[in-house]
Amino acid sequence: MFGEHHRLAEEFPEYKDRIHELKLQNSHFAQLYEQYQEIDDEIYRIEEQIETPSDEYTEDLKKRRLQLKDQLFELLKSN
C-alpha cells in the first residue's frame, strides 16, 4: 500500500498563506500544527509498511489526525 501525506496546505490550499502566518504568530496553532505533522508522518510510515503497529493503533492515529485537522481548520477560519 502506498502512503499519502495529508499536508495541511494541500488539504486547505486556499489557506496556504494563512497557515504559514499562523505558524509564526500563534503558538497554539503552531503546536497543533506540529502534532498534526508528526501524526501524518507516522501514518505515512505505517501505510508504506516501514512501521507495522496494530490496526487499532493506526485507526486511533487517523482519528487523532482528523481531530487536529478540525481544530486547525477552526483556527484558520476564526483568525
N, C-alpha and C positions, 0 to 999 in steps of 0.2 A: 504494500500500500504506500502510495506516495503522500507525504505530508504536505500541508499547505499552511503557510503563515497567514495569520489574520491581523496584520499590522493595522493599527488604529487609523492611520492616514489613508490606508487603502479601503478600510471599512466605511470611512466617512470622508471621502476626498474633498467634499465641499468645505470641510473644516480643517484642512491641512495647515493653513497658516495659523488658525486659532489654536490648534493642538500645540504647535511649536511655541506660540506666545504663552500659553498657559503652563507649559512645562517649565518655562523660565520664570514666570511671575507668580505661580500659585503652587505652594509647596504641597498642599493636599492633592491637587491634580497630579503633580509630578510623582508623588508617592504611589497613587493608584495606577498611574501610567506604568511605572516601573514594575509593579506587581503584575499588571496585565501582560507586559512584555515577557517577564520571566515565565509565567504560566504558558503563554503562547509558545515560547521556545521549548518548554518541556513537552508540551503536547506534540509539537513538530517532531521532536526526537522519538517520541513514542510511536507516532504514525510512520516514521521512517524505520522503525524497529531497531533503533540504536539503543533504546531502553525498552524493557518489557515488563512493566508493572501489571497488576491485575486490571481487569476491565472495570471493576468498581472504582478503583483509584483514578483511572483515566476519565471515567464519566464524572466523578467529583471535580476533577480539574476543569473539565469542559463547562460544568455548571458554574464554577467559580469565575472562569474567564468571562462567561456571559454576564454574571452579576457585575463584575468590574466594568465590562463594556457598557452596561446600562448606566452605572454610576458616572462613568466618564462622559457619556453622551449627555446626561442631565447637566453636568457641569459645563459642557460645551454650549449647550443651549441657553443656560442661565446667565452666563458671564458675558 
